[in-house]
Amino acid sequence: MSAKNVENEEKINRAIEMLVPLIENTAMPRNIRRTVKETVENLKDKSLGPGVRAANAISILEEISQDPNVPSYARVTLWNAISVLEGIRE
């Protein structure tokens, strides 16, 4: 695996680490937790390239962050994860 791929996988793992506490937080609305969990599962799917996984996740996370039911602290976490994923280039 090239150095760039290793770097991209590290960024994906960092984003996953940011998102997992949201999944485990029972104060979050269930539909938000479910969507974040599905996003994490998609990020772990090695059948797609890192750039494709990141782009898909960014799209979903941006949509979730617009939901008025998302607590502000969770919105900040989503934005931080998006920021990490935006650094991924194929």
BELLIN-V591563 format. One line per field, one symbol per residue. psi: psi as a letter, one per 20 degrees, with the letter a starting at -180 (. if undefined). A space follows every 10 residues. Layout:
# BELLIN-V591563
psi = ???
This chain:
# BELLIN-V591563
psi = prhggggghg gghggghhhg hhhioiiqqg hgggggghgg hhhioiiqqh gggggggggg hhggiipiip qhhhgggghg gggghiipq.
